[in-house]
Amino acid sequence: MSETAPPPGTPLVQGPGPNELRDPLVRRELKRAAVWLGLAAAMALVVLLIQPILIIFGGLVFASMLDGGVRLLGRVLPIARGWRLAIVVLLTILFIGGVVYMTGVQVADQFAQLRVTLEAQANRLIGWAGEHGMLPGRADLNALAQQALGSFGRLTSWLGTALGAMASLLMVVVIGLFVAIEPRLYERGLEWLVPSDMRGEWAITIDRMAHTMRRLLAGRLLGMLVEGVLIWLALWAAGVPMALLLGIITGMLAFIPNIGALVSGALMVAVGFSAGYEQGIWAIIIYFAIQNFDGYVVIPMIAKNTVDMPPALTLSSQILASTLFGVLGLALADPIVAMIKVALERGSERARDDDDAATVEAAPVT
């Protein structure tokens, strides 16, 4: 600070200070700063809470699937919505339970056979290595034991990941059931969060998003059905064992793009070679043939007739979502992109309507 007072007549600092909240200029600048700070805080929260957000969105996707089944059932069975929802949920539980039971029984039998085969092959390998002096010494065995104990931590980590995935799946199912029971309740809640002058526009956008989601999921379920049936028939014709089970597993894993196809393909090839060399070759040929047919013919046709999403955009979104958010992001990449597409299209439509209205108002009256 200056030690001497300013001489009389010295002009003072002009303009409002930052603590003069009554000034319109200060209030306007504070509003701008609050908007930018709020936007930065919202982006930080999205990054930190992306997994819970994806779980909630997954629940909405599951609710859309149930709602689509309820609406489809309502065309042939005109009863109350609650009863139709109960029928859809019961059929879903019976289908999943039947698949799990069939899978469990078949896998248990195959695992027992595999264990016996591996033990026999391991004993033969150990005997052959002992005859040729290739068995490791005591020091090598100790090192192998230490590596095995060190891998126990990774095993527990994988087990925790699997348990977390099961808990996330359970939360998705619970959220989807609650939303499907009374969807209008949650729609009104979202409308209440929107300013009153924008609620009409918000309702139109949400309705279009829900319609697009149902069409997208219906197309995906149709693609899963086509792929599962083709795999079943082709494997059955080639003499590969467990053809029906592999078809069901392939159809269910087709909900997860890319990764699901790789897992189902590995299962088909493994089961095929367990039955013989010829069946294994046929399993590889069937896998590549049907995957290419499904990826280049069935999926594009379904996507074009449901939500009109370009294949390159779909694949790019799946790559980005899987890199950023993992398997859950990969499974939900298509619905997320479809919802963004609907919102952008509605915004463009509204801007065009405003421009047309402004042009009509500015036109001279003759």
C-alpha positions in Angstrom: 0.0 0.0 0.0 1.1 3.6 -0.6 2.4 5.5 2.5 1.0 8.8 1.3 -2.6 9.6 0.7 -3.6 10.5 -2.9 -3.7 14.2 -3.6 -7.1 15.8 -3.7 -8.9 15.5 -7.1 -7.2 12.2 -8.1 -9.8 10.1 -10.1 -10.9 6.9 -8.4 -11.2 3.5 -9.9 -14.3 3.3 -12.0 -16.7 0.3 -12.5 -18.3 -2.1 -10.1 -16.2 -4.3 -7.9 -16.6 -8.1 -7.6 -18.4 -7.8 -4.2 -21.1 -5.5 -5.6 -23.6 -8.2 -6.4 -26.4 -5.7 -7.0 -24.7 -4.6 -10.2 -26.1 -6.2 -13.4 -22.7 -6.6 -14.9 -21.3 -8.5 -11.9 -24.3 -10.8 -11.7 -24.0 -11.6 -15.4 -20.3 -12.4 -15.1 -21.0 -14.6 -12.1 -23.6 -16.5 -14.0 -21.2 -17.1 -16.8 -18.5 -18.3 -14.4 -21.1 -20.5 -12.6 -22.1 -22.1 -15.9 -18.5 -23.0 -16.8 -17.7 -24.3 -13.3 -20.9 -26.3 -13.3 -20.0 -27.8 -16.7 -16.5 -28.7 -15.5 -18.0 -30.3 -12.3 -20.5 -32.2 -14.3 -17.8 -33.6 -16.6 -15.7 -34.6 -13.6 -18.7 -36.4 -12.0 -19.4 -38.3 -15.2 -15.8 -39.5 -15.4 -15.8 -40.5 -11.7 -19.3 -42.1 -11.8 -19.2 -43.7 -15.2 -19.6 -47.2 -14.0 -22.8 -46.5 -11.9 -24.1 -44.4 -14.8 -23.6 -47.3 -17.2 -25.3 -49.7 -14.8 -28.3 -47.4 -14.6 -28.4 -47.0 -18.4 -28.2 -50.8 -18.6 -31.2 -51.0 -16.4 -33.1 -48.7 -18.7 -32.1 -50.9 -21.7 -33.4 -54.0 -19.9 -36.6 -52.0 -19.1 -37.0 -51.2 -22.8 -36.6 -54.9 -23.7 -39.3 -55.8 -21.2 -41.5 -52.9 -22.3 -41.2 -54.1 -25.9 -42.2 -57.6 -25.0 -45.2 -56.2 -23.0 -46.3 -54.1 -26.0 -45.9 -57.0 -28.4 -47.9 -59.3 -26.1 -50.6 -56.7 -25.8 -51.3 -57.0 -29.5 -52.5 -60.6 -29.1 -53.5 -60.6 -25.4 -55.5 -57.6 -24.3 -55.1 -57.8 -20.6 -53.7 -55.4 -17.9 -50.1 -54.3 -18.3 -49.1 -55.8 -15.0 -50.2 -59.3 -16.0 -48.5 -58.9 -19.4 -45.2 -57.9 -17.7 -45.5 -60.8 -15.3 -45.8 -63.2 -18.3 -42.8 -61.7 -20.0 -40.7 -61.9 -16.9 -41.8 -65.5 -16.2 -41.0 -66.5 -19.8 -37.6 -64.8 -19.6 -36.8 -66.5 -16.3 -37.8 -69.9 -17.7 -35.7 -69.4 -20.8 -32.6 -68.3 -18.9 -33.1 -71.1 -16.3 -33.4 -73.7 -18.9 -30.3 -72.5 -20.7 -28.3 -72.5 -17.4 -29.6 -76.0 -16.5 -28.7 -77.4 -19.9 -25.4 -75.7 -19.9 -24.6 -76.8 -16.3 -25.4 -80.5 -17.0 -23.5 -80.5 -20.3 -20.5 -78.6 -18.9 -20.4 -80.9 -15.9 -20.3 -84.0 -18.1 -17.8 -82.5 -20.5 -15.6 -81.3 -17.6 -15.5 -84.8 -16.1 -14.4 -86.2 -19.4 -11.9 -83.5 -19.9 -10.4 -84.0 -16.5 -9.9 -87.7 -17.2 -8.4 -87.0 -20.6 -6.0 -84.4 -19.2 -4.9 -86.6 -16.4 -4.1 -89.4 -18.9 -2.3 -87.1 -21.3 -0.3 -85.5 -18.4 0.8 -88.9 -17.1 1.9 -89.9 -20.6 3.8 -86.6 -21.0 5.5 -87.0 -17.6 6.5 -90.5 -18.4 7.9 -89.5 -21.8 9.8 -86.6 -20.3 11.2 -88.8 -17.6 12.5 -91.3 -20.1 14.3 -88.6 -22.0 15.7 -86.9 -18.9 13.6 -83.7 -19.4 12.0 -83.5 -16.0 13.0 -80.3 -14.0 15.2 -80.5 -10.9 14.2 -79.6 -7.4 15.3 -75.9 -7.8 13.1 -75.6 -10.9 10.2 -77.2 -9.1 10.5 -74.7 -6.2 10.5 -71.8 -8.7 7.4 -73.2 -10.4 5.7 -73.6 -7.0 6.5 -69.9 -6.1 5.1 -68.8 -9.4 1.9 -70.8 -8.8 1.5 -69.2 -5.4 2.1 -65.8 -6.8 -0.6 -66.4 -9.4 -3.1 -66.9 -6.5 -3.4 -63.2 -6.0 -4.4 -62.8 -9.7 -6.9 -65.6 -9.3 -8.6 -63.9 -6.3 -8.6 -60.6 -8.3 -10.4 -62.3 -11.2 -12.8 -63.9 -8.7 -13.6 -60.5 -7.3 -14.1 -59.1 -10.8 -16.5 -61.9 -11.6 -18.5 -61.3 -8.4 -18.6 -57.6 -9.2 -19.9 -58.3 -12.6 -22.7 -60.6 -11.2 -23.6 -57.8 -8.7 -23.8 -55.3 -11.5 -25.9 -57.6 -13.6 -28.3 -58.0 -10.6 -28.6 -54.3 -10.2 -29.3 -53.9 -14.0 -32.1 -56.4 -13.7 -33.6 -54.8 -10.6 -33.5 -51.3 -12.0 -35.0 -52.6 -15.3 -37.9 -54.3 -13.4 -38.8 -51.3 -11.4 -38.8 -49.0 -14.4 -40.8 -51.5 -16.5 -43.4 -51.8 -13.8 -44.4 -48.1 -14.0 -42.4 -46.3 -16.6 -44.6 -43.2 -16.6 -43.7 -42.5 -13.0 -40.0 -42.1 -13.9 -40.8 -40.1 -17.0 -42.8 -37.6 -14.9 -39.8 -37.4 -12.5 -37.5 -36.6 -15.4 -39.9 -34.0 -16.8 -40.0 -32.3 -13.3 -36.3 -31.7 -13.5 -36.6 -29.8 -16.8 -37.7 -26.1 -16.9 -41.4 -25.8 -17.5 -41.1 -24.1 -20.9 -39.0 -27.0 -22.1 -41.1 -29.9 -20.8 -43.1 -30.4 -24.0 -39.9 -30.7 -26.1 -38.4 -33.0 -23.5 -41.4 -35.3 -23.6 -41.2 -35.5 -27.4 -37.5 -36.3 -27.3 -37.9 -39.0 -24.5 -40.8 -40.6 -26.4 -38.7 -40.8 -29.6 -35.7 -42.2 -27.6 -37.9 -44.9 -26.1 -39.3 -45.8 -29.5 -35.8 -46.0 -31.0 -34.5 -48.1 -28.1 -37.3 -50.6 -28.5 -36.7 -50.9 -32.3 -32.9 -51.2 -31.7 -33.3 -53.9 -29.1 -35.9 -55.8 -31.2 -33.4 -55.8 -34.1 -30.6 -57.0 -31.9 -32.8 -59.8 -30.5 -33.8 -60.8 -34.0 -30.1 -60.9 -35.0 -29.3 -63.0 -32.0 -32.1 -65.4 -32.9 -31.0 -65.7 -36.5 -27.3 -66.3 -35.6 -28.2 -68.9 -32.9 -30.5 -70.8 -35.2 -28.0 -70.8 -38.1 -25.2 -72.0 -35.8 -27.4 -74.8 -34.4 -28.5 -76.1 -37.8 -25.0 -75.9 -39.3 -23.3 -77.6 -36.4 -26.0 -80.3 -36.3 -25.5 -81.0 -40.0 -21.7 -81.2 -39.6 -22.1 -83.7 -36.7 -20.6 -81.5 -34.0 -21.9 -82.5 -30.5 -24.0 -80.2 -28.4 -25.1 -78.2 -31.5 -28.3 -76.9 -29.9 -26.5 -75.8 -26.7 -23.8 -74.1 -28.8 -26.5 -72.3 -30.8 -28.2 -71.0 -27.7 -24.9 -69.8 -26.2 -23.8 -68.2 -29.4 -27.2 -66.4 -29.7 -27.0 -65.1 -26.2 -23.3 -64.0 -26.4 -24.2 -62.1 -29.7 -25.7 -59.4 -27.5 -22.1 -58.4 -26.7 -20.4 -57.3 -30.0 -17.0 -58.7 -31.0 -16.1 -60.3 -27.6 -19.2 -62.5 -27.6 -18.4 -63.8 -31.1 -14.8 -64.7 -30.1 -16.0 -66.6 -27.0 -18.6 -68.5 -28.8 -16.2 -69.3 -31.6 -13.6 -70.7 -29.2 -16.3 -72.9 -27.6 -17.5 -74.2 -31.0 -13.9 -75.0 -32.2 -13.0 -76.7 -28.8 -16.2 -78.9 -28.9 -15.7 -79.6 -32.5 -12.1 -80.9 -32.1 -13.1 -82.9 -29.1 -15.3 -85.0 -31.4 -12.7 -85.4 -34.1 -10.5 -83.6 -36.6 -13.1 -83.4 -39.3 -15.7 -81.9 -36.9 -13.2 -79.3 -35.7 -12.5 -78.2 -39.3 -16.2 -77.9 -40.0 -16.7 -75.9 -36.7 -14.0 -73.4 -37.9 -15.6 -73.1 -41.4 -19.1 -72.7 -39.9 -18.0 -70.1 -37.4 -16.3 -67.8 -40.1 -19.0 -68.3 -42.7 -21.9 -67.5 -40.3 -20.1 -64.6 -38.6 -19.4 -63.0 -42.0 -22.9 -63.6 -43.2 -24.3 -62.2 -40.0 -21.9 -59.2 -39.9 -22.2 -58.2 -43.5 -25.8 -59.2 -44.4 -28.1 -59.7 -41.4 -26.8 -57.0 -39.0 -26.6 -54.2 -41.6 -30.1 -55.0 -42.9 -31.6 -55.0 -39.4 -29.8 -51.8 -38.4 -30.9 -50.1 -41.6 -34.6 -51.1 -41.1 -34.7 -50.3 -37.4 -32.6 -47.2 -36.4 -30.7 -46.4 -39.6 -27.2 -46.4 -38.0 -24.3 -46.6 -40.4 -22.1 -49.7 -39.9 -18.9 -47.7 -39.6 -20.4 -45.5 -36.9 -21.6 -48.5 -35.0 -18.2 -50.2 -35.1 -16.3 -47.0 -34.2 -18.6 -46.4 -31.2 -18.0 -50.0 -30.0 -14.2 -49.6 -30.2 -14.3 -46.4 -28.3 -16.8 -47.6 -25.7 -14.8 -50.9 -25.1 -11.6 -48.9 -24.7 -13.0 -46.4 -22.3 -15.6 -48.4 -20.3 -14.8 -52.1 -20.8 -17.2 -54.9 -21.6 -20.2 -53.0 -20.2 -19.5 -50.0 -22.4 -19.1 -52.3 -25.4 -22.5 -54.0 -24.7 -24.2 -50.6 -24.4 -22.4 -48.7 -27.2 -25.2 -49.1 -29.7 -28.0 -47.9 -27.5 -25.9 -44.9 -26.3 -25.1 -43.9 -29.9 -28.7 -44.3 -30.9 -29.9 -42.1 -28.1 -27.4 -39.4 -29.0 -28.5 -39.6 -32.6 -32.2 -39.1 -31.7 -31.3 -36.1 -29.5 -29.3 -34.5 -32.3 -31.9 -35.2 -34.9 -34.6 -33.7 -32.7 -32.5 -30.6 -32.0 -31.9 -30.1 -35.7 -35.6 -30.6 -36.4 -36.5 -28.0 -33.8 -34.0 -25.5 -35.2 -35.3 -26.0 -38.7 -38.9 -25.4 -37.4 -37.8 -22.2 -35.7 -36.1 -21.0 -38.9 -39.2 -21.7 -40.9 -41.4 -19.9 -38.4 -39.1 -16.9 -38.4 -39.1 -16.8 -42.3 -42.9 -16.9 -42.3 -43.1 -14.0 -39.8 -40.6 -11.9 -41.8 -42.3 -12.5 -45.1 -44.1 -9.4 -46.4 -47.9 -9.5 -46.3 -49.4 -9.0 -49.8 
